[in-house]
Amino acid sequence: MNDVLAYIKQEAEKLYPEAVKIRRDLHRHPELGFKEVRTAKTVADYLRALNLDVAEGVGKTGVVAILNGDQAGKTVALRADMDALPIQEETGLDFSSENPGVMHACGHDGHTAMLLQVAKLLSSMKSKLKGRVKFIFQPAEELSHGGATLMCQEGVVDDVDAIFGLHIWPTIDTGYIGVLSGPMMASADYGYVTIKGKAGHGSQPHNAIDACVIAAQAIMALQTVASRQIDILEPAVISVGTISGGTAANVIADEVKFAFTVRTLSKETRKKVPELVERTIKGITESAGATYEFNYDYCLPPTINSQEPVAVVEQVGRQLLGEDKVIKLSKPVMGSEDFSFFQEKVPGAYFFLGGKNAEKGIFPLAHNSLYNFDEGAMLTGISMMAAIAYKFLSKI
């Protein structure tokens, strides 16, 4: 480990208690997407105290800060998400949410606290930085059309050469990281279908057009889209999550609605799915004399890591943490992340930061009322993100 990395590791240890303090404050005061007013002010005030160039109201409630190194060079972006979830906390922690029905149940409080310390650490290394570091504190990651989209539209990464982000991960031990080149996480899109039949008495189905039966056939047939109409080597998941229709047990329904989500790992498959889905629904409804309405919402593209940024993450991880602490993931995750919008603009790497600690009984199941993570993960995250920025700018 060279002197710079040793310094980063040493400073991260000094900053860790402050990260814990900030994380717990944010945890007490969680805010939903595009409502992160207090959080954004906390972030902006902290960054201004570091004498950074700070912009507020980016992507509605986001904050962006720039650290200019003393030497000219590239621009690297580091991103953290700030929003919480509409969940009533049941952890019993002494820093539990004081906002009823809202909770940091996905680690975004930790992400934000870490990146603030990274900003502080890198500010102390200003003379050694060859280029600029852009700190992106993003709102509304948990919304289908959230803060990353708006930030990209506002040109936040137009001047960026590469972007890096992390997520505290429930199945990886504290002190470890996990990363994968290529597809890392899936897209997330949604379909909405209305089957329109003809109402009738339950005893006389021949005089009606049964929307319930047609919807059931359509739902089952959708599973053949993934298994029979898409290359089996191209992962695709179609899951129907809601269905509603009918008014009484003895009345044949004239209308049934259902909604589904689609997850894919490639842009090509993602584009293909809605056409195949609608063709399937059209064939079934028309064969039964019914009609349909179909709406499809493209929400989040797949998170696809670029090779060069991933190599930076892996090299830094090996040097800072040790060879055995860098896990090359064997397969992508079918969950989704709007970090992918940034990656559609510039090369980037998104990696998982271990937050599990069996000895402490901490198994952080995300989006759960009992969620918590091992705060020791933040020590790893601070040093990793700071070293990644330095590494990318200086090619140590």
N, C-alpha and C positions, 0 to 999 in steps of 0.2 A: 504494500500500500504506500503510495507516494505521500509527500508532505501535505498536499492540498486535500486529498481524501481523508488523511488523518485529522486535519483541521476541521473538516466538515463533520466528521464523526464526533469529535470532541465537542464542537459547538452545539450539535444536535442534542447531546446529552445535557448540556447546560440549559437549552431552551425547552427541553421536554416538560418540566414542571409548569411552565407558562402555557404550553399547549394543552395540558390537562385542565388547567384553570379555565382557559377560553372554551375548550370543548364542553365543560360542565355548565358554563354560563349559557352557551348556545343551546345545550340540551334542555335547560330549564325554560328557555324561551323559544320554542320551535315555531316556525311560521310556514304556512303552505305556499305553494308555487305562485309566483308573482305577487306575494304578500310579504316578502322578506324585508320589510321596512327596517325593523330594529336590527336584524342581522346585517343588512347592507350598511347601515350606519356604523355598526361596530367594526365591520371590515374596513370601511373607508377611513374612519378615524384612525385606526391602527396603522394603515398604510401611509396616511399623510404624516403621521408621527415619524415615519421612516424617511421622510422627504422624497417620496416617490411621486411621480406624475399620476394623479388619480382621476378617473372619470366615473361618475355615478349615473344611475338611470340607464345603463346600457342593457338592452333587451328588457326594458321596463324597470326591473329592480336589481339588475346585475351591477357588478363593480369590476373595473379593469384598471390595473396599475402597471406602470412601466418603470423598470430599473435600467438606466443607461450605464453600461460599463465604461471604464475609462479608455478602452480601446475599441476601435471600429470592428464590426463583424456582423454575423448573422443575427436573426431574431428567433428566439425559442419561446414558446408559450407553455405555461403550466396551468392546468385547469382544476378547479374544485367546484362541486355543486353545493348549494346552500339550503335547499328546501326540505321540509319535513312532510309527514304523511298524516292523513285524517284517521288517526288511531288513538284510542284512549290508553295511555300508558299504565301498565300493571307491574312494573319491575320492582317497585318499592325502594328504588335507589334514593339516597338522600339529596340527589340533584335531579329528581324526576321532573317531568314537564309540569309547568304551572299554567299551561294553556289547555283547558279542557278539550278533549277530543282531538288534540294535535300532538304528535310525537316524532322525535327523530328515531325512526325505526329502520334506517338503512345506512347509518354511519356518516351522513353528510355533515353532521356537526364535527366529527373527527376530520373529515376531508378539509373543511374550512379552517379548522384550528391548525392543522398541519401546514397548509399552504401559507398561512400568515407567518408561521415560524420560518418557513423556507424563504419568504421574502426578507425577513429580518436577518437570517443567516447570510443570504447572498448579498444583502446590502453591506454587510461587513467585509465582503470580498470584492467590492466594486472595482478596486484597482487591478484586480486579476481577471476581470471579465472582458472578453473580446466580443462585444456585441451588446444586444439588449435582451432582457427577460421580460416577457409580458405575463402578468398574473391575471388569470381570468376566473372571477368568482361568479359562477353561472346560477341564475334562478331557474326554478321550475323544471328540474330534470324529470320529476315524477309525472309530469303531464304529457299527454300524447303529442301535443303540439306546444312544446315548451321553450325554454330560454335559449337553447343552442341554436334553434332555427332563427330566432330573432337576432341573436348576436352575429350569426353568419350574414344575415341580410344587411346588418349595419356595418359590415366590413371589418369585424374584430380581428379576423385572422388573415386578412388580405395581404398584410405585410409580414407574415410569419413564415419561417422556413420549416419548422416542425413543431408539433404539439405533443405533449405528454399528459397523461392522466392516470389515476389509480382508483381502485375501489377496495375498501376493506372487505375481505372475503371470509365467509363463514366456515369453509371446509379446509382452510389452510392455516397451519399453526403460526402463531406470532413469531416474527423473526425470519419468516420465509416469504418469498414472492413467487407468483406464478405468471408466466407469460407465454404467448404463442404468436408466431408469425402467420400472417394471412388472416382468414376469418377467425375472430375471437368471440364475438357474440352475434346473435341472430337479429334479423329485422323484426319489426312488430307492426303488422297491419291488421285492419279490422274490416269485416264484411257485415252488412245488414240486409236481411232478406225478409220480404213480406209475401206470403202465399195468399192469393185471393181466389176463393172458391165460391160455393153457393150454399147458403144455410138450408137446413131441413130437419125433419124429425129423425131422431136416432133410429127409429124402427123402419125408416124408408130411405136408406142411403142411396138407392138407385135414382131417387128424385133430387139428389143434392150433389154437390161436388165437395168432397171432404178435405178441407184444408189441413186438418190434423194428419191424416194418412199421407197426404202428398208431402207435407213438411217432414214427416218421419222418413219417408223414402229419400227425400233430398238430403237429409242429414246423414243418413247411412251411406248414400252414394258419394258424398263429399270425401269420405275416407278413401275412396278409390282414386281420387285425384292424386293424392300423394303416393299411393302404393302401385298404381297402374298407369298413370299418365305423366309422371315425372321420373327422370333417371334415378334409379335407386341409390346411386352414388352421390346424388345431390339432396341433402337433407331438406325436408319440408314437413312442417307440422300444421295441421288444420284442426282446431279444437272449438267445438260449439259450446258456448258458455251460458247462453240464455235462450229460452223458448217460452212463448206465451201465446195463448189463444183460447177461444171458446168461452162460453158463459154458463153452461149447465151440462151435466152428464148425459142428458137425453136430447141435446141439441147438437146437430152436426155444425161444426164451426165453419164460418165463411172466410175467416181470416186468421192466419197464424204468423207470428213474427219470430225470427231467431237471429242471433248474432254470433259471430265466430272471430277467432284470431288466427292469423297466419304467421308462421315463423320460417324464415329461410336464411341461408348463409351466403347466397350469391345474388348479385344484381339481376342476372339473367333469369334465374328461377323466380325471383320475386316479381319480375315483370310478367312472367308467364301465368302465374297462379290465378289471378282474377278472371282471365279469359276462360280458363279451363273450368273454374267454379261456375261461372255464369252459363257456360254451355251445358254443363251437367244439370243445373237447376232448370234451365229453359226446356231441355228435353223432357224432363220428368213432369213439369207442370203442363206443358202443351199436350203430352200424351194423355193426361187426365182431364183435359178441357178447362184447366185453370189458367190464371195469369200470375205474374209475379212482378215485384219491384226489387231491384238490386242496387245497392250503393256500396262502394268500396273506398276505404280511407287509408291512403298510404301515410303511415305515421313515422316510423323510424327505420332508416336503412341499416343494413348489417354493419357491425363494427369490424373493420378490416384493418389489421395492423400492417404497417409498411416495414419492409425488411431492415432498412438502415436504422430507423429509430428503435426497433426491437433489439438490434445488435447493441445499441447504446445501453439499453436497460439491462441486458444480460451481462455485459462487461462490467458495468457499474455494480451490479448485484454480486457478481463473483468477487470483485475487489473489496467491496465494503462488507458483505455478509459472509462470503465463503462459497466455494463451488457447490456444496451440498444444499445451500439455502436458496438456490435459484432453480425453481421447478419449471421445466419445459412441459407445459400442459399437453396431454395426449389428444385432446379433442376440444372443440369449441363448446360454448355454453349457449343454450337456446333461449336464454333470457336476452333482454335488449338494453340498449344504452344510447342516449342521444349524443354522446361524445362522437358518434359516427358522423354527425353532420359536419363537425370540424374536420374529420378525416376525409370527407369528400372534397374539401377545399385544399388541404395541405397534408403531407405525410405525417403520420403520427403513430404513437404506441400507447395502448391502454393495458395496464397490468393489474393483477390482483395482489393485494397486500394482506398477508395472513393476520386474522384477528381472533383466532380460536385459541383457547388455553384450557386444556382438559384439567390440569392441576387446580386451576381456580374455578372450575365448573362453568366456564364461559364457552357456550356454543351458540354463536350469534345467528339465529334464524331471522333473516331479513323480513321486513314487513309484518312483524309479529309484535304483539303488545308487551312481550317479555324481552324484547331485543336489547342486547348490550354487546359490546365488544371489549376485548382486552386492550386497555389503553396503552399498554406497552407497544402495541402495533404502531403507534404514532411516532415513536423514536425511530423505528425502521423507516417509516414513510418520510419523515423530515429529511433524514440523511440521504435517502434514495433520490428524492425529487431535487434536492439541492445539487447533489453530485451529477445527476442526469443533465441538468441545465448547464453546469460547468463543463461537463464532458462534451456535450454537443457543441458548445461554443468554441471550445479550445482544442478538442480532439486529443485529450490527454492519453 
